Amino acid sequence: MQPLVVSSNESPSDDNWNERAMYPWLQSLFLFVARHIKHYLEGVADGRLPDGLVLPCERTDILAEGSDDRKQPDLGLGIRSHSQGICPIGGRTEYAGALAIVEAKGEYAKGAGMPDEPHHRLEALSLEAPQPEQASTAADEPQLKLDDPTGDAFEQLFMYTRQVYPNQCYRRFVWGISQSRAETRVCIFVNNGAVVSHAMNLHTPEGRCQFVQLLVDWSLCEPPLLGYDPTIELLDGLKC
């Protein structure tokens, strides 16, 4: 995971930033954070905190279980009890058990500059389609450019996360992570659009703190806040 968290001056050269090289870095980072969360949870005596840990799937860039097309998500994340060991979830990504999908890119967004530059910070951006009466003003709103690596990652996440809903009928929304080199953006995908976070730069202490806080929140919050609908009950032998 070191290339993701060292300063930009010590990070790999451009030739070494590619998607496949980033997969084990990301897996190691998720496992590192999960190990520390597990240590904390084991020290909590009252037992009132949820005991979920966010862990990466073992196999990357492979056709996911439950898919209705041939597209291959880069990395799946699932929730496992902290009573289990800290290791990747065996096998490939399963849409039926996925908390989030991660899409990695070996480039920064075009025109954004290096993440250490002070101007490089994005506010939360709504991707909801404008209503007809708003069509004339849509051009004035900030838009993602789908011809840059970040936009391409979001476009792929849209396709991958839609697969979660037929496999998890109790999901209200699905999470996604866009990883462009050391930049992390978190997405919430709902049935009519998505919301994207600002960029968290893992080369900086602030960015790493925000990323760790996200994983801690995912591990400690209640299921409805993760997008699971508690009003839906699964019946034995049926997917409903």
C-alpha atoms as an extended CHARMM CRD file, in Angstrom:
* protein
*
       240  EXT
         1         1  MET       CA              0.0000000000        0.0000000000        0.0000000000  PROA      1               0.0000000000
         2         2  GLN       CA              3.0370000000        2.2790000000        0.3540000000  PROA      2               0.0000000000
         3         3  PRO       CA              2.7690000000        3.9170000000       -3.1170000000  PROA      3               0.0000000000
         4         4  LEU       CA             -0.7140000000        5.1490000000       -2.1940000000  PROA      4               0.0000000000
         5         5  VAL       CA              0.2210000000        6.8220000000        1.0740000000  PROA      5               0.0000000000
         6         6  VAL       CA              3.7360000000        8.2160000000        0.6120000000  PROA      6               0.0000000000
         7         7  SER       CA              4.2080000000       11.8380000000       -0.4410000000  PROA      7               0.0000000000
         8         8  SER       CA              3.8380000000       12.6130000000       -4.1390000000  PROA      8               0.0000000000
         9         9  ASN       CA              7.6160000000       13.2130000000       -4.3520000000  PROA      9               0.0000000000
        10        10  GLU       CA              8.2330000000        9.5820000000       -3.3290000000  PROA      10              0.0000000000
        11        11  SER       CA              5.3960000000        7.9830000000       -5.2950000000  PROA      11              0.0000000000
        12        12  PRO       CA              6.0230000000        5.7030000000       -8.2960000000  PROA      12              0.0000000000
        13        13  SER       CA              6.8500000000        7.0500000000      -11.7100000000  PROA      13              0.0000000000
        14        14  ASP       CA              4.0900000000        7.4770000000      -14.2620000000  PROA      14              0.0000000000
        15        15  ASP       CA              5.0000000000        4.1590000000      -15.9070000000  PROA      15              0.0000000000
        16        16  ASN       CA              4.3240000000        2.2530000000      -12.6670000000  PROA      16              0.0000000000
        17        17  TRP       CA              0.8570000000        3.7140000000      -12.0950000000  PROA      17              0.0000000000
        18        18  ASN       CA             -1.4690000000        1.2310000000      -13.7470000000  PROA      18              0.0000000000
        19        19  GLU       CA             -4.6730000000       -0.4040000000      -12.6420000000  PROA      19              0.0000000000
        20        20  ARG       CA             -3.2840000000       -3.8960000000      -12.0790000000  PROA      20              0.0000000000
        21        21  ALA       CA             -0.4140000000       -2.6100000000       -9.9650000000  PROA      21              0.0000000000
        22        22  MET       CA             -2.8900000000       -0.6710000000       -7.8210000000  PROA      22              0.0000000000
        23        23  TYR       CA             -5.0730000000       -3.6740000000       -6.9060000000  PROA      23              0.0000000000
        24        24  PRO       CA             -2.7310000000       -5.1970000000       -4.2630000000  PROA      24              0.0000000000
        25        25  TRP       CA             -1.9400000000       -1.7140000000       -2.9070000000  PROA      25              0.0000000000
        26        26  LEU       CA             -5.6470000000       -1.0750000000       -2.3550000000  PROA      26              0.0000000000
        27        27  GLN       CA             -6.2390000000       -4.5190000000       -0.8500000000  PROA      27              0.0000000000
        28        28  SER       CA             -3.3510000000       -3.9730000000        1.5900000000  PROA      28              0.0000000000
        29        29  LEU       CA             -4.7030000000       -0.5730000000        2.5940000000  PROA      29              0.0000000000
        30        30  PHE       CA             -8.1930000000       -1.9320000000        3.3430000000  PROA      30              0.0000000000
        31        31  LEU       CA             -6.7160000000       -4.8240000000        5.3280000000  PROA      31              0.0000000000
        32        32  PHE       CA             -4.4080000000       -2.4930000000        7.2820000000  PROA      32              0.0000000000
        33        33  VAL       CA             -7.3170000000       -0.2980000000        8.3810000000  PROA      33              0.0000000000
        34        34  ALA       CA             -9.5080000000       -3.3370000000        9.1670000000  PROA      34              0.0000000000
        35        35  ARG       CA             -6.7890000000       -4.7770000000       11.4010000000  PROA      35              0.0000000000
        36        36  HSD       CA             -6.7070000000       -1.6160000000       13.5200000000  PROA      36              0.0000000000
        37        37  ILE       CA            -10.5170000000       -1.4120000000       13.6980000000  PROA      37              0.0000000000
        38        38  LYS       CA            -10.6200000000       -5.0500000000       14.8410000000  PROA      38              0.0000000000
        39        39  HSD       CA             -8.0900000000       -4.2560000000       17.5700000000  PROA      39              0.0000000000
        40        40  TYR       CA            -10.2970000000       -1.3860000000       18.7510000000  PROA      40              0.0000000000
        41        41  LEU       CA            -13.5220000000       -3.4000000000       18.6860000000  PROA      41              0.0000000000
        42        42  GLU       CA            -11.9690000000       -6.2120000000       20.6810000000  PROA      42              0.0000000000
        43        43  GLY       CA            -11.2340000000       -3.6870000000       23.4200000000  PROA      43              0.0000000000
        44        44  VAL       CA            -14.8410000000       -2.5030000000       23.6680000000  PROA      44              0.0000000000
        45        45  ALA       CA            -16.4230000000       -4.2030000000       26.6640000000  PROA      45              0.0000000000
        46        46  ASP       CA            -20.0600000000       -3.1010000000       26.4170000000  PROA      46              0.0000000000
        47        47  GLY       CA            -20.6780000000       -4.9330000000       23.1430000000  PROA      47              0.0000000000
        48        48  ARG       CA            -23.0280000000       -2.2630000000       21.8210000000  PROA      48              0.0000000000
        49        49  LEU       CA            -21.0650000000       -1.4590000000       18.6710000000  PROA      49              0.0000000000
        50        50  PRO       CA            -21.6800000000       -3.3090000000       15.4020000000  PROA      50              0.0000000000
        51        51  ASP       CA            -18.8500000000       -5.6730000000       14.6230000000  PROA      51              0.0000000000
        52        52  GLY       CA            -18.5670000000       -5.3620000000       10.8470000000  PROA      52              0.0000000000
        53        53  LEU       CA            -15.2550000000       -4.9620000000        9.0360000000  PROA      53              0.0000000000
        54        54  VAL       CA            -14.8130000000       -3.7570000000        5.4620000000  PROA      54              0.0000000000
        55        55  LEU       CA            -12.6460000000       -6.2870000000        3.6360000000  PROA      55              0.0000000000
        56        56  PRO       CA            -11.5770000000       -6.5520000000       -0.0180000000  PROA      56              0.0000000000
        57        57  CYS       CA            -12.2770000000       -9.5410000000       -2.2180000000  PROA      57              0.0000000000
        58        58  GLU       CA             -9.3200000000      -11.7390000000       -3.0710000000  PROA      58              0.0000000000
        59        59  ARG       CA             -9.6760000000      -11.8400000000       -6.8480000000  PROA      59              0.0000000000
        60        60  THR       CA             -9.6150000000       -8.6350000000       -8.8550000000  PROA      60              0.0000000000
        61        61  ASP       CA            -10.6410000000       -7.5400000000      -12.3460000000  PROA      61              0.0000000000
        62        62  ILE       CA            -12.7180000000      -10.6510000000      -12.9590000000  PROA      62              0.0000000000
        63        63  LEU       CA            -16.3420000000      -11.3410000000      -13.8640000000  PROA      63              0.0000000000
        64        64  ALA       CA            -18.3990000000      -10.9800000000      -10.6920000000  PROA      64              0.0000000000
        65        65  GLU       CA            -20.7550000000      -13.6300000000       -9.3920000000  PROA      65              0.0000000000
        66        66  GLY       CA            -24.3640000000      -12.6910000000      -10.1650000000  PROA      66              0.0000000000
        67        67  SER       CA            -23.5470000000      -10.5090000000      -13.1780000000  PROA      67              0.0000000000
        68        68  ASP       CA            -25.8150000000      -10.4330000000      -16.2280000000  PROA      68              0.0000000000
        69        69  ASP       CA            -23.0540000000       -9.1290000000      -18.5320000000  PROA      69              0.0000000000
        70        70  ARG       CA            -19.3480000000       -9.7470000000      -19.1460000000  PROA      70              0.0000000000
        71        71  LYS       CA            -18.0110000000       -6.6030000000      -17.4290000000  PROA      71              0.0000000000
        72        72  GLN       CA            -15.3310000000       -7.0660000000      -14.7830000000  PROA      72              0.0000000000
        73        73  PRO       CA            -15.2720000000       -4.8080000000      -11.7030000000  PROA      73              0.0000000000
        74        74  ASP       CA            -11.7960000000       -4.0410000000      -10.4020000000  PROA      74              0.0000000000
        75        75  LEU       CA            -12.4040000000       -4.8260000000       -6.7450000000  PROA      75              0.0000000000
        76        76  GLY       CA            -15.3540000000       -5.6530000000       -4.5210000000  PROA      76              0.0000000000
        77        77  LEU       CA            -15.7210000000       -4.8010000000       -0.8260000000  PROA      77              0.0000000000
        78        78  GLY       CA            -17.7720000000       -6.7800000000        1.6450000000  PROA      78              0.0000000000
        79        79  ILE       CA            -18.6590000000       -6.7150000000        5.3390000000  PROA      79              0.0000000000
        80        80  ARG       CA            -17.4290000000       -9.4930000000        7.6190000000  PROA      80              0.0000000000
        81        81  SER       CA            -17.5440000000       -9.9910000000       11.3850000000  PROA      81              0.0000000000
        82        82  HSD       CA            -14.4500000000       -8.9310000000       13.2840000000  PROA      82              0.0000000000
        83        83  SER       CA            -14.5060000000      -12.3680000000       14.9370000000  PROA      83              0.0000000000
        84        84  GLN       CA            -13.1770000000      -13.7100000000       11.6300000000  PROA      84              0.0000000000
        85        85  GLY       CA             -9.5740000000      -13.3050000000       10.5460000000  PROA      85              0.0000000000
        86        86  ILE       CA             -8.2230000000      -10.2500000000        8.7360000000  PROA      86              0.0000000000
        87        87  CYS       CA             -7.7620000000      -11.5530000000        5.2130000000  PROA      87              0.0000000000
        88        88  PRO       CA             -9.3140000000      -10.9450000000        1.7860000000  PROA      88              0.0000000000
        89        89  ILE       CA            -12.7580000000      -12.3890000000        1.1810000000  PROA      89              0.0000000000
        90        90  GLY       CA            -12.1060000000      -15.5880000000       -0.7430000000  PROA      90              0.0000000000
        91        91  GLY       CA            -12.9150000000      -15.8300000000       -4.4280000000  PROA      91              0.0000000000
        92        92  ARG       CA            -14.2210000000      -13.1960000000       -6.7800000000  PROA      92              0.0000000000
        93        93  THR       CA            -16.6080000000      -10.3400000000       -6.1320000000  PROA      93              0.0000000000
        94        94  GLU       CA            -20.1850000000      -11.4720000000       -5.4750000000  PROA      94              0.0000000000
        95        95  TYR       CA            -22.8420000000       -8.8450000000       -6.1530000000  PROA      95              0.0000000000
        96        96  ALA       CA            -25.0830000000      -10.6010000000       -3.6200000000  PROA      96              0.0000000000
        97        97  GLY       CA            -22.6630000000       -9.7230000000       -0.8240000000  PROA      97              0.0000000000
        98        98  ALA       CA            -21.0150000000       -6.5320000000       -2.0410000000  PROA      98              0.0000000000
        99        99  LEU       CA            -21.0780000000       -3.4120000000        0.1070000000  PROA      99              0.0000000000
       100       100  ALA       CA            -19.2040000000       -1.3230000000       -2.4580000000  PROA      100             0.0000000000
       101       101  ILE       CA            -17.3890000000       -1.5670000000       -5.7710000000  PROA      101             0.0000000000
       102       102  VAL       CA            -13.9430000000       -0.0180000000       -6.3250000000  PROA      102             0.0000000000
       103       103  GLU       CA            -12.7830000000        1.2180000000       -9.7310000000  PROA      103             0.0000000000
       104       104  ALA       CA             -9.0860000000        2.0960000000      -10.0800000000  PROA      104             0.0000000000
       105       105  LYS       CA             -7.3940000000        4.3300000000      -12.6380000000  PROA      105             0.0000000000
       106       106  GLY       CA             -3.6810000000        4.9080000000      -13.1420000000  PROA      106             0.0000000000
       107       107  GLU       CA             -4.1530000000        8.5640000000      -14.0320000000  PROA      107             0.0000000000
       108       108  TYR       CA             -5.4310000000       11.6960000000      -12.3620000000  PROA      108             0.0000000000
       109       109  ALA       CA             -8.4080000000       13.5240000000      -13.8370000000  PROA      109             0.0000000000
       110       110  LYS       CA             -7.3780000000       15.5680000000      -16.8710000000  PROA      110             0.0000000000
       111       111  GLY       CA             -6.7800000000       19.2010000000      -16.1390000000  PROA      111             0.0000000000
       112       112  ALA       CA             -6.9220000000       18.6860000000      -12.3920000000  PROA      112             0.0000000000
       113       113  GLY       CA             -3.1760000000       18.8700000000      -11.7630000000  PROA      113             0.0000000000
       114       114  MET       CA             -1.3360000000       17.0140000000       -9.0450000000  PROA      114             0.0000000000
       115       115  PRO       CA             -3.3520000000       16.5100000000       -5.8610000000  PROA      115             0.0000000000
       116       116  ASP       CA             -0.8180000000       18.3810000000       -3.7070000000  PROA      116             0.0000000000
       117       117  GLU       CA             -1.6740000000       21.6300000000       -5.4750000000  PROA      117             0.0000000000
       118       118  PRO       CA             -3.8720000000       23.7800000000       -3.1950000000  PROA      118             0.0000000000
       119       119  HSD       CA             -6.5650000000       24.3530000000       -5.8200000000  PROA      119             0.0000000000
       120       120  HSD       CA             -7.1660000000       20.6400000000       -6.2890000000  PROA      120             0.0000000000
       121       121  ARG       CA            -10.2930000000       20.0650000000       -4.2030000000  PROA      121             0.0000000000
       122       122  LEU       CA            -13.8100000000       19.2350000000       -5.3110000000  PROA      122             0.0000000000
       123       123  GLU       CA            -17.0740000000       19.8380000000       -3.5120000000  PROA      123             0.0000000000
       124       124  ALA       CA            -19.7900000000       17.2110000000       -3.4460000000  PROA      124             0.0000000000
       125       125  LEU       CA            -21.2670000000       16.9640000000       -6.9300000000  PROA      125             0.0000000000
       126       126  SER       CA            -24.7650000000       15.8120000000       -7.7670000000  PROA      126             0.0000000000
       127       127  LEU       CA            -25.0690000000       13.5660000000      -10.8120000000  PROA      127             0.0000000000
       128       128  GLU       CA            -28.8390000000       13.4940000000      -10.8270000000  PROA      128             0.0000000000
       129       129  ALA       CA            -30.4020000000       14.0700000000      -14.2120000000  PROA      129             0.0000000000
       130       130  PRO       CA            -31.9640000000       17.5610000000      -14.4780000000  PROA      130             0.0000000000
       131       131  GLN       CA            -35.7230000000       17.8480000000      -14.6450000000  PROA      131             0.0000000000
       132       132  PRO       CA            -37.1880000000       19.0450000000      -17.9750000000  PROA      132             0.0000000000
       133       133  GLU       CA            -37.8120000000       22.5630000000      -16.6640000000  PROA      133             0.0000000000
       134       134  GLN       CA            -34.1640000000       22.7180000000      -15.5900000000  PROA      134             0.0000000000
       135       135  ALA       CA            -32.7440000000       21.6390000000      -18.9140000000  PROA      135             0.0000000000
       136       136  SER       CA            -31.9230000000       25.1720000000      -20.0020000000  PROA      136             0.0000000000
       137       137  THR       CA            -29.7440000000       25.8070000000      -16.9380000000  PROA      137             0.0000000000
       138       138  ALA       CA            -28.0520000000       22.4060000000      -16.7560000000  PROA      138             0.0000000000
       139       139  ALA       CA            -25.0610000000       23.6850000000      -18.7430000000  PROA      139             0.0000000000
       140       140  ASP       CA            -24.3230000000       26.1740000000      -15.9660000000  PROA      140             0.0000000000
       141       141  GLU       CA            -23.9130000000       23.4100000000      -13.3820000000  PROA      141             0.0000000000
       142       142  PRO       CA            -20.6290000000       21.5280000000      -12.7670000000  PROA      142             0.0000000000
       143       143  GLN       CA            -20.4330000000       18.3980000000      -14.8730000000  PROA      143             0.0000000000
       144       144  LEU       CA            -18.1260000000       15.3750000000      -14.8630000000  PROA      144             0.0000000000
       145       145  LYS       CA            -16.2380000000       14.9010000000      -18.1040000000  PROA      145             0.0000000000
       146       146  LEU       CA            -16.6460000000       11.2680000000      -19.0270000000  PROA      146             0.0000000000
       147       147  ASP       CA            -13.6400000000       11.4300000000      -21.3660000000  PROA      147             0.0000000000
       148       148  ASP       CA            -11.2300000000       11.7910000000      -18.4360000000  PROA      148             0.0000000000
       149       149  PRO       CA            -10.0900000000        8.9220000000      -16.1750000000  PROA      149             0.0000000000
       150       150  THR       CA            -12.2240000000       10.0300000000      -13.2440000000  PROA      150             0.0000000000
       151       151  GLY       CA            -15.3400000000       10.3260000000      -15.3850000000  PROA      151             0.0000000000
       152       152  ASP       CA            -14.6530000000        6.9380000000      -16.9550000000  PROA      152             0.0000000000
       153       153  ALA       CA            -14.3730000000        5.4070000000      -13.4810000000  PROA      153             0.0000000000
       154       154  PHE       CA            -17.7680000000        6.8240000000      -12.5130000000  PROA      154             0.0000000000
       155       155  GLU       CA            -19.3070000000        5.5850000000      -15.7370000000  PROA      155             0.0000000000
       156       156  GLN       CA            -18.0440000000        2.0790000000      -14.9850000000  PROA      156             0.0000000000
       157       157  LEU       CA            -19.2260000000        2.2820000000      -11.3760000000  PROA      157             0.0000000000
       158       158  PHE       CA            -22.7110000000        3.1560000000      -12.6340000000  PROA      158             0.0000000000
       159       159  MET       CA            -22.7170000000       -0.0690000000      -14.6670000000  PROA      159             0.0000000000
       160       160  TYR       CA            -21.3130000000       -2.2350000000      -11.8680000000  PROA      160             0.0000000000
       161       161  THR       CA            -23.4530000000       -0.9620000000       -9.0070000000  PROA      161             0.0000000000
       162       162  ARG       CA            -26.6800000000       -1.5020000000      -10.9480000000  PROA      162             0.0000000000
       163       163  GLN       CA            -25.8830000000       -5.2260000000      -10.7150000000  PROA      163             0.0000000000
       164       164  VAL       CA            -26.1400000000       -5.0730000000       -6.9370000000  PROA      164             0.0000000000
       165       165  TYR       CA            -29.8690000000       -4.2970000000       -6.8770000000  PROA      165             0.0000000000
       166       166  PRO       CA            -31.1860000000       -7.5070000000       -8.5270000000  PROA      166             0.0000000000
       167       167  ASN       CA            -28.8180000000       -9.4860000000       -6.2890000000  PROA      167             0.0000000000
       168       168  GLN       CA            -29.7120000000       -7.5690000000       -3.1130000000  PROA      168             0.0000000000
       169       169  CYS       CA            -33.4040000000       -6.7340000000       -3.1220000000  PROA      169             0.0000000000
       170       170  TYR       CA            -33.0180000000       -5.1130000000        0.3110000000  PROA      170             0.0000000000
       171       171  ARG       CA            -30.6220000000       -2.3810000000       -0.8580000000  PROA      171             0.0000000000
       172       172  ARG       CA            -31.7900000000        1.2580000000       -0.9160000000  PROA      172             0.0000000000
       173       173  PHE       CA            -28.4950000000        2.6020000000       -2.2380000000  PROA      173             0.0000000000
       174       174  VAL       CA            -25.0430000000        1.2950000000       -3.1350000000  PROA      174             0.0000000000
       175       175  TRP       CA            -21.5600000000        2.6500000000       -2.4750000000  PROA      175             0.0000000000
       176       176  GLY       CA            -18.7370000000        3.0270000000       -4.9600000000  PROA      176             0.0000000000
       177       177  ILE       CA            -15.1230000000        4.1770000000       -4.7490000000  PROA      177             0.0000000000
       178       178  SER       CA            -13.2340000000        5.8250000000       -7.5940000000  PROA      178             0.0000000000
       179       179  GLN       CA             -9.4540000000        5.5530000000       -7.0800000000  PROA      179             0.0000000000
       180       180  SER       CA             -7.3850000000        7.7100000000       -9.4570000000  PROA      180             0.0000000000
       181       181  ARG       CA             -3.8010000000        7.1030000000       -8.3590000000  PROA      181             0.0000000000
       182       182  ALA       CA             -3.7250000000        8.4590000000       -4.7840000000  PROA      182             0.0000000000
       183       183  GLU       CA             -7.0490000000       10.2850000000       -5.1080000000  PROA      183             0.0000000000
       184       184  THR       CA            -10.1240000000        8.6580000000       -3.5950000000  PROA      184             0.0000000000
       185       185  ARG       CA            -13.6930000000        9.7260000000       -4.2910000000  PROA      185             0.0000000000
       186       186  VAL       CA            -16.6830000000        8.0550000000       -2.6680000000  PROA      186             0.0000000000
       187       187  CYS       CA            -20.0290000000        7.7170000000       -4.4330000000  PROA      187             0.0000000000
       188       188  ILE       CA            -23.5510000000        6.9420000000       -3.2990000000  PROA      188             0.0000000000
       189       189  PHE       CA            -25.6400000000        5.4700000000       -6.1110000000  PROA      189             0.0000000000
       190       190  VAL       CA            -29.4210000000        5.6240000000       -5.8100000000  PROA      190             0.0000000000
       191       191  ASN       CA            -32.0890000000        4.6420000000       -8.3100000000  PROA      191             0.0000000000
       192       192  ASN       CA            -32.1680000000        8.0500000000      -10.0370000000  PROA      192             0.0000000000
       193       193  GLY       CA            -28.6000000000        9.3240000000       -9.8310000000  PROA      193             0.0000000000
       194       194  ALA       CA            -25.5560000000        9.6050000000       -7.6030000000  PROA      194             0.0000000000
       195       195  VAL       CA            -23.6550000000       11.9210000000       -5.2950000000  PROA      195             0.0000000000
       196       196  VAL       CA            -19.8500000000       12.1170000000       -5.3810000000  PROA      196             0.0000000000
       197       197  SER       CA            -17.5720000000       13.2980000000       -2.5920000000  PROA      197             0.0000000000
       198       198  HSD       CA            -14.6450000000       15.6740000000       -2.8860000000  PROA      198             0.0000000000
       199       199  ALA       CA            -11.2410000000       14.1310000000       -3.6420000000  PROA      199             0.0000000000
       200       200  MET       CA             -9.3640000000       12.6360000000       -0.6910000000  PROA      200             0.0000000000
       201       201  ASN       CA             -5.6340000000       12.7530000000       -1.3920000000  PROA      201             0.0000000000
       202       202  LEU       CA             -3.9650000000        9.7650000000        0.2820000000  PROA      202             0.0000000000
       203       203  HSD       CA             -0.5720000000       11.4580000000       -0.1130000000  PROA      203             0.0000000000
       204       204  THR       CA             -1.5510000000       13.8930000000        2.6410000000  PROA      204             0.0000000000
       205       205  PRO       CA             -2.3290000000       13.2900000000        6.3440000000  PROA      205             0.0000000000
       206       206  GLU       CA             -5.7050000000       14.9960000000        5.9060000000  PROA      206             0.0000000000
       207       207  GLY       CA             -6.6820000000       12.7460000000        3.0180000000  PROA      207             0.0000000000
       208       208  ARG       CA             -5.5720000000        9.5820000000        4.7940000000  PROA      208             0.0000000000
       209       209  CYS       CA             -7.5080000000       10.6120000000        7.9110000000  PROA      209             0.0000000000
       210       210  GLN       CA            -10.6750000000       11.1520000000        5.8550000000  PROA      210             0.0000000000
       211       211  PHE       CA            -10.2610000000        7.7730000000        4.1550000000  PROA      211             0.0000000000
       212       212  VAL       CA             -9.7270000000        5.9300000000        7.4470000000  PROA      212             0.0000000000
       213       213  GLN       CA            -12.7050000000        7.7570000000        8.9520000000  PROA      213             0.0000000000
       214       214  LEU       CA            -14.8590000000        6.5190000000        6.0650000000  PROA      214             0.0000000000
       215       215  LEU       CA            -13.8910000000        2.8910000000        6.7040000000  PROA      215             0.0000000000
       216       216  VAL       CA            -14.4280000000        3.3110000000       10.4480000000  PROA      216             0.0000000000
       217       217  ASP       CA            -17.8790000000        4.7740000000        9.7960000000  PROA      217             0.0000000000
       218       218  TRP       CA            -18.7390000000        1.8930000000        7.4700000000  PROA      218             0.0000000000
       219       219  SER       CA            -17.6050000000       -0.5920000000       10.1120000000  PROA      219             0.0000000000
       220       220  LEU       CA            -19.4890000000        0.9640000000       13.0330000000  PROA      220             0.0000000000
       221       221  CYS       CA            -22.7110000000        2.3680000000       11.5920000000  PROA      221             0.0000000000
       222       222  GLU       CA            -26.0210000000        0.5190000000       11.5510000000  PROA      222             0.0000000000
       223       223  PRO       CA            -27.0880000000       -1.4110000000        8.4020000000  PROA      223             0.0000000000
       224       224  PRO       CA            -29.7500000000        1.1440000000        7.2690000000  PROA      224             0.0000000000
       225       225  LEU       CA            -27.0190000000        3.7850000000        7.0180000000  PROA      225             0.0000000000
       226       226  LEU       CA            -25.0730000000        1.4680000000        4.7110000000  PROA      226             0.0000000000
       227       227  GLY       CA            -28.0260000000        1.2280000000        2.3380000000  PROA      227             0.0000000000
       228       228  TYR       CA            -29.8080000000       -1.8770000000        3.6410000000  PROA      228             0.0000000000
       229       229  ASP       CA            -33.5800000000       -1.7870000000        4.0320000000  PROA      229             0.0000000000
       230       230  PRO       CA            -34.5630000000       -3.3320000000        7.4120000000  PROA      230             0.0000000000
       231       231  THR       CA            -38.2270000000       -3.5870000000        6.3890000000  PROA      231             0.0000000000
       232       232  ILE       CA            -37.5140000000       -6.3200000000        3.8250000000  PROA      232             0.0000000000
       233       233  GLU       CA            -37.2920000000       -9.8710000000        5.1270000000  PROA      233             0.0000000000
       234       234  LEU       CA            -35.7490000000      -12.6910000000        3.1170000000  PROA      234             0.0000000000
       235       235  LEU       CA            -37.7530000000      -15.9250000000        3.1040000000  PROA      235             0.0000000000
       236       236  ASP       CA            -36.0470000000      -19.3100000000        3.0570000000  PROA      236             0.0000000000
       237       237  GLY       CA            -35.6490000000      -20.5940000000       -0.4730000000  PROA      237             0.0000000000
       238       238  LEU       CA            -36.8290000000      -17.3560000000       -2.0500000000  PROA      238             0.0000000000
       239       239  LYS       CA            -35.0760000000      -14.1550000000       -3.0870000000  PROA      239             0.0000000000
       240       240  CYS       CA            -37.7530000000      -11.9420000000       -1.6100000000  PROA      240             0.0000000000
